[in-house]
Amino acid sequence: MTTPDGLHDHLGYWLRRLSDEVHARFEALIGQYDVTASQWGVMASVFHGHVTTKAVARHMAIDPGAVSRLVDRLVAKSLIRREPDPASRRTVLLVLTDEGRALVPVLADLADQNDAHFFGSLDAARRHQLEGWMRGLVGEIDSAPPRPAPSEESP
């Protein structure tokens, strides 16, 4: 029997470790504005034209229920408001308040600073290559056919 690989032999470990480090530092940077990284993601999505819960969820690749809870918190902080869509009575639009709209570029600058902290040692070509690899891997995951349920796998 062969010895299984150790924890540090797995690329997934290093990817998760880097992700945790990047996320934790960004949370610390934006914490002074009483906003989480997930809340900033919603605000940035709305800022860039994704103005319904479903549209934000698709853009962020998260569950619409999670977006709704994040929006609830942002509404409580007076950074976003919900408005009825004049074109459809069944649709609710997400709109940044003046305070929220002013805060998005500030938080985006902190995100840029955080990226520079972790990835600033990469020249533009390597950074582009790394981003391409990550986008490609995520695309492969997103486009993979669903795996059969365990009961369907066995005869």
HUFENKA-V714052 format. One line per field, one symbol per residue. ss: DSSP state (H for helix, E for strand, L for the rest). psi: psi as a letter, one per 40 degrees, with the letter a starting at -180 (. if undefined). burial: 1 if it has 16 or more other ideal C-beta (glycine too) atoms within 10 Angstrom, else 0. A space follows every 50 residues. Layout:
ss: ???
psi: ???
burial: ???
//
This chain:
ss: LLLLLLHHHLHHHHHHHHHHHHHHHHHHHHHHHLLLHHHHHHHHHHHLLL LLHHHHHHHHLLLHHHHHHHHHHHHHLLLEEEEEELLEEEEEEEEELHHH HHHHHHHHHHHHHHHHHHHLLLLHHHHHHHHHHHHHHHHHHHHLLLLLLH HHHLL
psi: hihiiideehdddddddddddddddddddedeefiidddddddddddeeg eidddddddefihdddddddddddddefdiihiihdeheehhihhhiddd ddddddddddddddddddedehidddddddddddddddddddeiiiiiid dedi.
burial: 00000000000000000000010001001100001111111111111001 11101110110000001001101100101100000000000111010001 00110010011001000000000000000000000000000000000000 00000
//
